[in-house]
Amino acid sequence: MGFLGFGGRRRAASSSHSSTAGAASPPPPRDPTPEEALALLKAGNEAFVNGRSQLGHVTADDLAGLQDGQKPFAVIVGCADSRTPPTILFNQGLGRLFIVRVAGNTVDRRGLASIVYAVRNLGCPLVVVMGHTGCGAVAAAEAVVDGKTELDPSLEEMIVPIIPAVLTARRTRRNDIAVAAVEENARRVAAKLHTSDTSLQQAVDEGRLMIVACVKELHSGRVRFLD
């Protein structure tokens, strides 16, 4: 699939209301570094896993502080699977995560444009590609590779981008090939984002942006960040 990017940049206003009411987790710094943004996500997932999530306190009143714009601190490229909602998994309230979701957590032209917009226009310092164990899209790609089913033309755009990851996982000869395929898919998408748009590559080179891959463990909800 091809890729598309576009630019521009603006800073959104914030208010004390949005940083205190509905405190899903400690409010992020005004301009967090990539490392600080990643630490916030890890802390949020730790809170979720240990039953300390504060999202029950998020209400419609929290929208008041977001009327003038948004300033999310991370882009999450996730699977559309109903069991993998990033805001819940990372214990983050409104206005904090810019989320792009599609089955199999791959990125097409419009997905890339959304990511570039978030980085360039909203100043996001972190992009996270999140796969998950038990992914149906990855399983569908595995079934095609293994010859268990024919490629359904209506699912081609979902399955075909995942097939290289499945083939790589087969070559690694790990015991749990299904998990290896999920990991490899997330890694490949993250790696491709580094070079898919010049503005993303420049931001990474200048230390303004980090692009990482992770896998959400379906049985526990824990998010495991990959190399």
MARVO-386808 format. One record per residue (C-alpha): residue in three letters; x, y, z; residue number from 1. Coordinates in Angstrom, 1 decimal. Layout:
N
<rec><res>ALA</res><c1>X</c1><c2>Y</c2><c3>Z</c3><n>NUM</n></rec>
...
***
This chain:
227
<rec><res>MET</res><c1>0.0</c1><c2>0.0</c2><c3>0.0</c3><n>1</n></rec>
<rec><res>GLY</res><c1>1.1</c1><c2>3.6</c2><c3>-0.6</c3><n>2</n></rec>
<rec><res>PHE</res><c1>1.5</c1><c2>6.3</c2><c3>2.0</c3><n>3</n></rec>
<rec><res>LEU</res><c1>0.4</c1><c2>9.9</c2><c3>2.2</c3><n>4</n></rec>
<rec><res>GLY</res><c1>1.5</c1><c2>12.7</c2><c3>4.6</c3><n>5</n></rec>
<rec><res>PHE</res><c1>0.6</c1><c2>16.3</c2><c3>5.2</c3><n>6</n></rec>
<rec><res>GLY</res><c1>1.8</c1><c2>19.0</c2><c3>7.5</c3><n>7</n></rec>
<rec><res>GLY</res><c1>1.3</c1><c2>22.1</c2><c3>9.6</c3><n>8</n></rec>
<rec><res>ARG</res><c1>1.4</c1><c2>22.6</c2><c3>13.3</c3><n>9</n></rec>
<rec><res>ARG</res><c1>-0.5</c1><c2>24.4</c2><c3>16.0</c3><n>10</n></rec>
<rec><res>ARG</res><c1>-0.6</c1><c2>24.4</c2><c3>19.8</c3><n>11</n></rec>
<rec><res>ALA</res><c1>-3.9</c1><c2>23.7</c2><c3>21.5</c3><n>12</n></rec>
<rec><res>ALA</res><c1>-4.9</c1><c2>25.6</c2><c3>24.7</c3><n>13</n></rec>
<rec><res>SER</res><c1>-5.4</c1><c2>23.7</c2><c3>27.9</c3><n>14</n></rec>
<rec><res>SER</res><c1>-7.1</c1><c2>24.5</c2><c3>31.2</c3><n>15</n></rec>
<rec><res>SER</res><c1>-6.7</c1><c2>23.6</c2><c3>34.9</c3><n>16</n></rec>
<rec><res>HIS</res><c1>-10.1</c1><c2>21.9</c2><c3>34.6</c3><n>17</n></rec>
<rec><res>SER</res><c1>-8.9</c1><c2>19.3</c2><c3>32.1</c3><n>18</n></rec>
<rec><res>SER</res><c1>-5.8</c1><c2>18.5</c2><c3>34.1</c3><n>19</n></rec>
<rec><res>THR</res><c1>-7.5</c1><c2>17.9</c2><c3>37.4</c3><n>20</n></rec>
<rec><res>ALA</res><c1>-11.1</c1><c2>16.8</c2><c3>36.8</c3><n>21</n></rec>
<rec><res>GLY</res><c1>-11.4</c1><c2>13.2</c2><c3>35.8</c3><n>22</n></rec>
<rec><res>ALA</res><c1>-7.8</c1><c2>12.6</c2><c3>36.7</c3><n>23</n></rec>
<rec><res>ALA</res><c1>-7.4</c1><c2>9.3</c2><c3>34.9</c3><n>24</n></rec>
<rec><res>SER</res><c1>-3.7</c1><c2>9.5</c2><c3>35.6</c3><n>25</n></rec>
<rec><res>PRO</res><c1>-1.3</c1><c2>12.4</c2><c3>36.5</c3><n>26</n></rec>
<rec><res>PRO</res><c1>-1.6</c1><c2>15.1</c2><c3>33.9</c3><n>27</n></rec>
<rec><res>PRO</res><c1>1.2</c1><c2>15.0</c2><c3>31.3</c3><n>28</n></rec>
<rec><res>PRO</res><c1>3.8</c1><c2>17.8</c2><c3>31.1</c3><n>29</n></rec>
<rec><res>ARG</res><c1>3.0</c1><c2>20.6</c2><c3>28.8</c3><n>30</n></rec>
<rec><res>ASP</res><c1>5.6</c1><c2>19.5</c2><c3>26.3</c3><n>31</n></rec>
<rec><res>PRO</res><c1>6.7</c1><c2>16.0</c2><c3>27.3</c3><n>32</n></rec>
<rec><res>THR</res><c1>9.8</c1><c2>14.4</c2><c3>25.7</c3><n>33</n></rec>
<rec><res>PRO</res><c1>9.3</c1><c2>11.1</c2><c3>23.9</c3><n>34</n></rec>
<rec><res>GLU</res><c1>10.8</c1><c2>9.4</c2><c3>27.0</c3><n>35</n></rec>
<rec><res>GLU</res><c1>8.4</c1><c2>11.1</c2><c3>29.3</c3><n>36</n></rec>
<rec><res>ALA</res><c1>5.4</c1><c2>10.3</c2><c3>27.1</c3><n>37</n></rec>
<rec><res>LEU</res><c1>6.4</c1><c2>6.6</c2><c3>27.0</c3><n>38</n></rec>
<rec><res>ALA</res><c1>6.8</c1><c2>6.6</c2><c3>30.8</c3><n>39</n></rec>
<rec><res>LEU</res><c1>3.3</c1><c2>8.0</c2><c3>31.2</c3><n>40</n></rec>
<rec><res>LEU</res><c1>1.9</c1><c2>5.1</c2><c3>29.1</c3><n>41</n></rec>
<rec><res>LYS</res><c1>3.8</c1><c2>2.5</c2><c3>31.0</c3><n>42</n></rec>
<rec><res>ALA</res><c1>2.6</c1><c2>3.9</c2><c3>34.3</c3><n>43</n></rec>
<rec><res>GLY</res><c1>-1.0</c1><c2>4.1</c2><c3>33.1</c3><n>44</n></rec>
<rec><res>ASN</res><c1>-0.9</c1><c2>0.5</c2><c3>32.0</c3><n>45</n></rec>
<rec><res>GLU</res><c1>0.6</c1><c2>-0.6</c2><c3>35.3</c3><n>46</n></rec>
<rec><res>ALA</res><c1>-2.3</c1><c2>1.2</c2><c3>37.0</c3><n>47</n></rec>
<rec><res>PHE</res><c1>-4.8</c1><c2>-0.6</c2><c3>34.8</c3><n>48</n></rec>
<rec><res>VAL</res><c1>-3.3</c1><c2>-4.0</c2><c3>35.4</c3><n>49</n></rec>
<rec><res>ASN</res><c1>-3.2</c1><c2>-3.5</c2><c3>39.1</c3><n>50</n></rec>
<rec><res>GLY</res><c1>-6.8</c1><c2>-2.3</c2><c3>39.4</c3><n>51</n></rec>
<rec><res>ARG</res><c1>-5.9</c1><c2>1.4</c2><c3>40.1</c3><n>52</n></rec>
<rec><res>SER</res><c1>-7.6</c1><c2>2.8</c2><c3>37.0</c3><n>53</n></rec>
<rec><res>GLN</res><c1>-9.2</c1><c2>6.2</c2><c3>37.5</c3><n>54</n></rec>
<rec><res>LEU</res><c1>-11.3</c1><c2>6.3</c2><c3>34.3</c3><n>55</n></rec>
<rec><res>GLY</res><c1>-14.5</c1><c2>5.9</c2><c3>36.3</c3><n>56</n></rec>
<rec><res>HIS</res><c1>-14.0</c1><c2>9.6</c2><c3>37.3</c3><n>57</n></rec>
<rec><res>VAL</res><c1>-14.0</c1><c2>10.8</c2><c3>33.7</c3><n>58</n></rec>
<rec><res>THR</res><c1>-17.2</c1><c2>12.6</c2><c3>32.8</c3><n>59</n></rec>
<rec><res>ALA</res><c1>-18.6</c1><c2>14.9</c2><c3>30.2</c3><n>60</n></rec>
<rec><res>ASP</res><c1>-17.5</c1><c2>17.9</c2><c3>32.3</c3><n>61</n></rec>
<rec><res>ASP</res><c1>-13.9</c1><c2>17.1</c2><c3>31.3</c3><n>62</n></rec>
<rec><res>LEU</res><c1>-14.8</c1><c2>18.2</c2><c3>27.8</c3><n>63</n></rec>
<rec><res>ALA</res><c1>-15.0</c1><c2>21.8</c2><c3>29.0</c3><n>64</n></rec>
<rec><res>GLY</res><c1>-11.2</c1><c2>22.2</c2><c3>29.0</c3><n>65</n></rec>
<rec><res>LEU</res><c1>-10.8</c1><c2>20.8</c2><c3>25.5</c3><n>66</n></rec>
<rec><res>GLN</res><c1>-13.1</c1><c2>23.1</c2><c3>23.6</c3><n>67</n></rec>
<rec><res>ASP</res><c1>-10.2</c1><c2>25.2</c2><c3>22.2</c3><n>68</n></rec>
<rec><res>GLY</res><c1>-8.2</c1><c2>22.2</c2><c3>20.9</c3><n>69</n></rec>
<rec><res>GLN</res><c1>-6.3</c1><c2>19.1</c2><c3>21.8</c3><n>70</n></rec>
<rec><res>LYS</res><c1>-2.8</c1><c2>18.4</c2><c3>22.9</c3><n>71</n></rec>
<rec><res>PRO</res><c1>-2.4</c1><c2>14.6</c2><c3>23.0</c3><n>72</n></rec>
<rec><res>PHE</res><c1>0.9</c1><c2>13.3</c2><c3>24.2</c3><n>73</n></rec>
<rec><res>ALA</res><c1>0.9</c1><c2>10.0</c2><c3>22.2</c3><n>74</n></rec>
<rec><res>VAL</res><c1>-0.4</c1><c2>8.5</c2><c3>19.0</c3><n>75</n></rec>
<rec><res>ILE</res><c1>-1.6</c1><c2>4.9</c2><c3>19.4</c3><n>76</n></rec>
<rec><res>VAL</res><c1>-1.8</c1><c2>2.8</c2><c3>16.3</c3><n>77</n></rec>
<rec><res>GLY</res><c1>-4.0</c1><c2>-0.1</c2><c3>17.5</c3><n>78</n></rec>
<rec><res>CYS</res><c1>-6.1</c1><c2>-3.0</c2><c3>16.4</c3><n>79</n></rec>
<rec><res>ALA</res><c1>-9.9</c1><c2>-2.4</c2><c3>16.0</c3><n>80</n></rec>
<rec><res>ASP</res><c1>-10.5</c1><c2>-5.4</c2><c3>18.3</c3><n>81</n></rec>
<rec><res>SER</res><c1>-13.1</c1><c2>-4.5</c2><c3>20.9</c3><n>82</n></rec>
<rec><res>ARG</res><c1>-10.8</c1><c2>-5.9</c2><c3>23.7</c3><n>83</n></rec>
<rec><res>THR</res><c1>-8.0</c1><c2>-3.5</c2><c3>23.1</c3><n>84</n></rec>
<rec><res>PRO</res><c1>-9.2</c1><c2>0.1</c2><c3>23.8</c3><n>85</n></rec>
<rec><res>PRO</res><c1>-6.1</c1><c2>2.2</c2><c3>24.3</c3><n>86</n></rec>
<rec><res>THR</res><c1>-7.7</c1><c2>4.8</c2><c3>26.6</c3><n>87</n></rec>
<rec><res>ILE</res><c1>-8.6</c1><c2>2.1</c2><c3>29.1</c3><n>88</n></rec>
<rec><res>LEU</res><c1>-5.4</c1><c2>0.0</c2><c3>28.7</c3><n>89</n></rec>
<rec><res>PHE</res><c1>-3.2</c1><c2>3.1</c2><c3>29.4</c3><n>90</n></rec>
<rec><res>ASN</res><c1>-5.5</c1><c2>4.7</c2><c3>31.9</c3><n>91</n></rec>
<rec><res>GLN</res><c1>-5.8</c1><c2>8.0</c2><c3>30.1</c3><n>92</n></rec>
<rec><res>GLY</res><c1>-8.7</c1><c2>10.3</c2><c3>30.0</c3><n>93</n></rec>
<rec><res>LEU</res><c1>-10.0</c1><c2>12.6</c2><c3>27.3</c3><n>94</n></rec>
<rec><res>GLY</res><c1>-7.7</c1><c2>14.6</c2><c3>25.1</c3><n>95</n></rec>
<rec><res>ARG</res><c1>-4.5</c1><c2>12.6</c2><c3>25.9</c3><n>96</n></rec>
<rec><res>LEU</res><c1>-4.3</c1><c2>9.9</c2><c3>23.2</c3><n>97</n></rec>
<rec><res>PHE</res><c1>-4.6</c1><c2>10.3</c2><c3>19.4</c3><n>98</n></rec>
<rec><res>ILE</res><c1>-5.8</c1><c2>6.9</c2><c3>18.3</c3><n>99</n></rec>
<rec><res>VAL</res><c1>-5.7</c1><c2>5.3</c2><c3>14.8</c3><n>100</n></rec>
<rec><res>ARG</res><c1>-7.4</c1><c2>1.8</c2><c3>14.8</c3><n>101</n></rec>
<rec><res>VAL</res><c1>-7.8</c1><c2>-0.8</c2><c3>12.1</c3><n>102</n></rec>
<rec><res>ALA</res><c1>-8.0</c1><c2>-4.6</c2><c3>12.3</c3><n>103</n></rec>
<rec><res>GLY</res><c1>-4.4</c1><c2>-5.9</c2><c3>12.4</c3><n>104</n></rec>
<rec><res>ASN</res><c1>-2.9</c1><c2>-2.5</c2><c3>13.5</c3><n>105</n></rec>
<rec><res>THR</res><c1>-1.5</c1><c2>-1.8</c2><c3>10.0</c3><n>106</n></rec>
<rec><res>VAL</res><c1>-1.2</c1><c2>1.7</c2><c3>8.4</c3><n>107</n></rec>
<rec><res>ASP</res><c1>-2.5</c1><c2>2.7</c2><c3>5.0</c3><n>108</n></rec>
<rec><res>ARG</res><c1>-2.3</c1><c2>6.1</c2><c3>3.3</c3><n>109</n></rec>
<rec><res>ARG</res><c1>-5.1</c1><c2>7.6</c2><c3>5.4</c3><n>110</n></rec>
<rec><res>GLY</res><c1>-3.7</c1><c2>6.2</c2><c3>8.6</c3><n>111</n></rec>
<rec><res>LEU</res><c1>-0.3</c1><c2>7.6</c2><c3>7.9</c3><n>112</n></rec>
<rec><res>ALA</res><c1>-1.8</c1><c2>11.0</c2><c3>7.1</c3><n>113</n></rec>
<rec><res>SER</res><c1>-3.5</c1><c2>10.9</c2><c3>10.6</c3><n>114</n></rec>
<rec><res>ILE</res><c1>-0.2</c1><c2>10.1</c2><c3>12.3</c3><n>115</n></rec>
<rec><res>VAL</res><c1>1.6</c1><c2>12.8</c2><c3>10.4</c3><n>116</n></rec>
<rec><res>TYR</res><c1>-1.1</c1><c2>15.3</c2><c3>11.4</c3><n>117</n></rec>
<rec><res>ALA</res><c1>-0.8</c1><c2>14.3</c2><c3>15.0</c3><n>118</n></rec>
<rec><res>VAL</res><c1>3.0</c1><c2>14.7</c2><c3>15.0</c3><n>119</n></rec>
<rec><res>ARG</res><c1>3.3</c1><c2>17.9</c2><c3>13.0</c3><n>120</n></rec>
<rec><res>ASN</res><c1>0.1</c1><c2>19.7</c2><c3>13.9</c3><n>121</n></rec>
<rec><res>LEU</res><c1>-0.5</c1><c2>18.6</c2><c3>17.5</c3><n>122</n></rec>
<rec><res>GLY</res><c1>3.1</c1><c2>18.0</c2><c3>18.5</c3><n>123</n></rec>
<rec><res>CYS</res><c1>2.8</c1><c2>14.4</c2><c3>19.6</c3><n>124</n></rec>
<rec><res>PRO</res><c1>6.3</c1><c2>13.2</c2><c3>20.7</c3><n>125</n></rec>
<rec><res>LEU</res><c1>5.4</c1><c2>9.5</c2><c3>20.7</c3><n>126</n></rec>
<rec><res>VAL</res><c1>3.9</c1><c2>7.0</c2><c3>18.2</c3><n>127</n></rec>
<rec><res>VAL</res><c1>3.1</c1><c2>3.5</c2><c3>19.6</c3><n>128</n></rec>
<rec><res>VAL</res><c1>2.1</c1><c2>0.6</c2><c3>17.3</c3><n>129</n></rec>
<rec><res>MET</res><c1>0.2</c1><c2>-1.8</c2><c3>19.5</c3><n>130</n></rec>
<rec><res>GLY</res><c1>-0.6</c1><c2>-5.4</c2><c3>18.5</c3><n>131</n></rec>
<rec><res>HIS</res><c1>-2.2</c1><c2>-7.9</c2><c3>20.7</c3><n>132</n></rec>
<rec><res>THR</res><c1>-2.2</c1><c2>-11.7</c2><c3>21.3</c3><n>133</n></rec>
<rec><res>GLY</res><c1>-5.2</c1><c2>-13.5</c2><c3>19.9</c3><n>134</n></rec>
<rec><res>CYS</res><c1>-5.4</c1><c2>-11.1</c2><c3>17.0</c3><n>135</n></rec>
<rec><res>GLY</res><c1>-8.0</c1><c2>-12.3</c2><c3>14.5</c3><n>136</n></rec>
<rec><res>ALA</res><c1>-6.5</c1><c2>-10.4</c2><c3>11.6</c3><n>137</n></rec>
<rec><res>VAL</res><c1>-3.1</c1><c2>-12.0</c2><c3>12.2</c3><n>138</n></rec>
<rec><res>ALA</res><c1>-4.8</c1><c2>-15.4</c2><c3>12.5</c3><n>139</n></rec>
<rec><res>ALA</res><c1>-6.5</c1><c2>-14.8</c2><c3>9.2</c3><n>140</n></rec>
<rec><res>ALA</res><c1>-3.2</c1><c2>-14.0</c2><c3>7.5</c3><n>141</n></rec>
<rec><res>GLU</res><c1>-1.7</c1><c2>-17.2</c2><c3>9.1</c3><n>142</n></rec>
<rec><res>ALA</res><c1>-4.6</c1><c2>-19.2</c2><c3>7.7</c3><n>143</n></rec>
<rec><res>VAL</res><c1>-3.9</c1><c2>-17.9</c2><c3>4.2</c3><n>144</n></rec>
<rec><res>VAL</res><c1>-0.1</c1><c2>-18.5</c2><c3>4.5</c3><n>145</n></rec>
<rec><res>ASP</res><c1>-0.7</c1><c2>-22.1</c2><c3>5.8</c3><n>146</n></rec>
<rec><res>GLY</res><c1>-3.1</c1><c2>-22.8</c2><c3>2.9</c3><n>147</n></rec>
<rec><res>LYS</res><c1>-6.1</c1><c2>-23.4</c2><c3>5.3</c3><n>148</n></rec>
<rec><res>THR</res><c1>-8.2</c1><c2>-20.8</c2><c3>3.4</c3><n>149</n></rec>
<rec><res>GLU</res><c1>-8.2</c1><c2>-18.8</c2><c3>0.3</c3><n>150</n></rec>
<rec><res>LEU</res><c1>-7.7</c1><c2>-15.0</c2><c3>0.4</c3><n>151</n></rec>
<rec><res>ASP</res><c1>-11.1</c1><c2>-13.3</c2><c3>0.5</c3><n>152</n></rec>
<rec><res>PRO</res><c1>-11.0</c1><c2>-10.3</c2><c3>-1.8</c3><n>153</n></rec>
<rec><res>SER</res><c1>-13.1</c1><c2>-8.3</c2><c3>0.6</c3><n>154</n></rec>
<rec><res>LEU</res><c1>-10.5</c1><c2>-8.8</c2><c3>3.3</c3><n>155</n></rec>
<rec><res>GLU</res><c1>-7.4</c1><c2>-8.4</c2><c3>1.1</c3><n>156</n></rec>
<rec><res>GLU</res><c1>-6.5</c1><c2>-4.9</c2><c3>2.4</c3><n>157</n></rec>
<rec><res>MET</res><c1>-6.6</c1><c2>-6.2</c2><c3>6.0</c3><n>158</n></rec>
<rec><res>ILE</res><c1>-4.7</c1><c2>-9.5</c2><c3>5.4</c3><n>159</n></rec>
<rec><res>VAL</res><c1>-2.1</c1><c2>-8.8</c2><c3>2.7</c3><n>160</n></rec>
<rec><res>PRO</res><c1>0.0</c1><c2>-6.3</c2><c3>4.7</c3><n>161</n></rec>
<rec><res>ILE</res><c1>0.3</c1><c2>-8.8</c2><c3>7.6</c3><n>162</n></rec>
<rec><res>ILE</res><c1>1.5</c1><c2>-11.7</c2><c3>5.5</c3><n>163</n></rec>
<rec><res>PRO</res><c1>5.2</c1><c2>-10.6</c2><c3>5.5</c3><n>164</n></rec>
<rec><res>ALA</res><c1>5.2</c1><c2>-10.7</c2><c3>9.3</c3><n>165</n></rec>
<rec><res>VAL</res><c1>3.7</c1><c2>-14.1</c2><c3>9.3</c3><n>166</n></rec>
<rec><res>LEU</res><c1>6.4</c1><c2>-15.4</c2><c3>6.9</c3><n>167</n></rec>
<rec><res>THR</res><c1>9.1</c1><c2>-13.9</c2><c3>9.1</c3><n>168</n></rec>
<rec><res>ALA</res><c1>7.7</c1><c2>-15.5</c2><c3>12.2</c3><n>169</n></rec>
<rec><res>ARG</res><c1>7.7</c1><c2>-18.8</c2><c3>10.4</c3><n>170</n></rec>
<rec><res>ARG</res><c1>11.4</c1><c2>-18.4</c2><c3>9.7</c3><n>171</n></rec>
<rec><res>THR</res><c1>12.2</c1><c2>-17.7</c2><c3>13.4</c3><n>172</n></rec>
<rec><res>ARG</res><c1>10.9</c1><c2>-21.2</c2><c3>14.4</c3><n>173</n></rec>
<rec><res>ARG</res><c1>9.8</c1><c2>-20.0</c2><c3>17.8</c3><n>174</n></rec>
<rec><res>ASN</res><c1>7.5</c1><c2>-22.2</c2><c3>19.9</c3><n>175</n></rec>
<rec><res>ASP</res><c1>4.6</c1><c2>-19.8</c2><c3>19.8</c3><n>176</n></rec>
<rec><res>ILE</res><c1>4.5</c1><c2>-18.7</c2><c3>16.2</c3><n>177</n></rec>
<rec><res>ALA</res><c1>1.2</c1><c2>-17.0</c2><c3>16.6</c3><n>178</n></rec>
<rec><res>VAL</res><c1>2.6</c1><c2>-14.6</c2><c3>19.2</c3><n>179</n></rec>
<rec><res>ALA</res><c1>5.8</c1><c2>-14.2</c2><c3>17.1</c3><n>180</n></rec>
<rec><res>ALA</res><c1>3.6</c1><c2>-13.1</c2><c3>14.1</c3><n>181</n></rec>
<rec><res>VAL</res><c1>1.8</c1><c2>-10.5</c2><c3>16.3</c3><n>182</n></rec>
<rec><res>GLU</res><c1>5.1</c1><c2>-9.1</c2><c3>17.5</c3><n>183</n></rec>
<rec><res>GLU</res><c1>6.7</c1><c2>-9.1</c2><c3>14.1</c3><n>184</n></rec>
<rec><res>ASN</res><c1>3.7</c1><c2>-7.3</c2><c3>12.6</c3><n>185</n></rec>
<rec><res>ALA</res><c1>3.9</c1><c2>-4.6</c2><c3>15.2</c3><n>186</n></rec>
<rec><res>ARG</res><c1>7.6</c1><c2>-4.2</c2><c3>14.7</c3><n>187</n></rec>
<rec><res>ARG</res><c1>7.3</c1><c2>-4.0</c2><c3>10.9</c3><n>188</n></rec>
<rec><res>VAL</res><c1>4.6</c1><c2>-1.3</c2><c3>11.1</c3><n>189</n></rec>
<rec><res>ALA</res><c1>6.7</c1><c2>0.7</c2><c3>13.5</c3><n>190</n></rec>
<rec><res>ALA</res><c1>9.8</c1><c2>0.3</c2><c3>11.4</c3><n>191</n></rec>
<rec><res>LYS</res><c1>8.0</c1><c2>1.3</c2><c3>8.2</c3><n>192</n></rec>
<rec><res>LEU</res><c1>6.7</c1><c2>4.5</c2><c3>9.9</c3><n>193</n></rec>
<rec><res>HIS</res><c1>10.3</c1><c2>5.6</c2><c3>10.4</c3><n>194</n></rec>
<rec><res>THR</res><c1>10.8</c1><c2>6.0</c2><c3>6.7</c3><n>195</n></rec>
<rec><res>SER</res><c1>7.2</c1><c2>6.4</c2><c3>5.3</c3><n>196</n></rec>
<rec><res>ASP</res><c1>7.2</c1><c2>10.2</c2><c3>5.6</c3><n>197</n></rec>
<rec><res>THR</res><c1>10.1</c1><c2>12.6</c2><c3>5.7</c3><n>198</n></rec>
<rec><res>SER</res><c1>8.6</c1><c2>14.7</c2><c3>8.5</c3><n>199</n></rec>
<rec><res>LEU</res><c1>8.4</c1><c2>11.6</c2><c3>10.8</c3><n>200</n></rec>
<rec><res>GLN</res><c1>12.0</c1><c2>10.6</c2><c3>9.9</c3><n>201</n></rec>
<rec><res>GLN</res><c1>13.3</c1><c2>14.1</c2><c3>10.6</c3><n>202</n></rec>
<rec><res>ALA</res><c1>11.5</c1><c2>14.3</c2><c3>13.9</c3><n>203</n></rec>
<rec><res>VAL</res><c1>13.0</c1><c2>11.0</c2><c3>14.9</c3><n>204</n></rec>
<rec><res>ASP</res><c1>16.5</c1><c2>12.0</c2><c3>13.8</c3><n>205</n></rec>
<rec><res>GLU</res><c1>16.2</c1><c2>15.2</c2><c3>15.8</c3><n>206</n></rec>
<rec><res>GLY</res><c1>15.0</c1><c2>13.4</c2><c3>18.9</c3><n>207</n></rec>
<rec><res>ARG</res><c1>11.6</c1><c2>15.0</c2><c3>18.9</c3><n>208</n></rec>
<rec><res>LEU</res><c1>9.7</c1><c2>11.8</c2><c3>18.2</c3><n>209</n></rec>
<rec><res>MET</res><c1>10.0</c1><c2>8.2</c2><c3>19.2</c3><n>210</n></rec>
<rec><res>ILE</res><c1>8.2</c1><c2>5.3</c2><c3>17.4</c3><n>211</n></rec>
<rec><res>VAL</res><c1>7.9</c1><c2>2.1</c2><c3>19.3</c3><n>212</n></rec>
<rec><res>ALA</res><c1>6.1</c1><c2>-1.2</c2><c3>19.1</c3><n>213</n></rec>
<rec><res>CYS</res><c1>4.3</c1><c2>-3.2</c2><c3>21.8</c3><n>214</n></rec>
<rec><res>VAL</res><c1>2.0</c1><c2>-6.1</c2><c3>22.3</c3><n>215</n></rec>
<rec><res>LYS</res><c1>-1.0</c1><c2>-6.2</c2><c3>24.6</c3><n>216</n></rec>
<rec><res>GLU</res><c1>-1.4</c1><c2>-9.6</c2><c3>26.4</c3><n>217</n></rec>
<rec><res>LEU</res><c1>-5.0</c1><c2>-10.5</c2><c3>25.9</c3><n>218</n></rec>
<rec><res>HIS</res><c1>-5.2</c1><c2>-12.6</c2><c3>29.1</c3><n>219</n></rec>
<rec><res>SER</res><c1>-3.8</c1><c2>-10.0</c2><c3>31.5</c3><n>220</n></rec>
<rec><res>GLY</res><c1>-4.2</c1><c2>-6.6</c2><c3>29.8</c3><n>221</n></rec>
<rec><res>ARG</res><c1>-0.5</c1><c2>-5.9</c2><c3>30.3</c3><n>222</n></rec>
<rec><res>VAL</res><c1>1.2</c1><c2>-4.1</c2><c3>27.5</c3><n>223</n></rec>
<rec><res>ARG</res><c1>4.7</c1><c2>-5.4</c2><c3>26.7</c3><n>224</n></rec>
<rec><res>PHE</res><c1>7.0</c1><c2>-3.0</c2><c3>24.8</c3><n>225</n></rec>
<rec><res>LEU</res><c1>9.3</c1><c2>-4.6</c2><c3>22.3</c3><n>226</n></rec>
<rec><res>ASP</res><c1>12.8</c1><c2>-3.8</c2><c3>21.3</c3><n>227</n></rec>
***
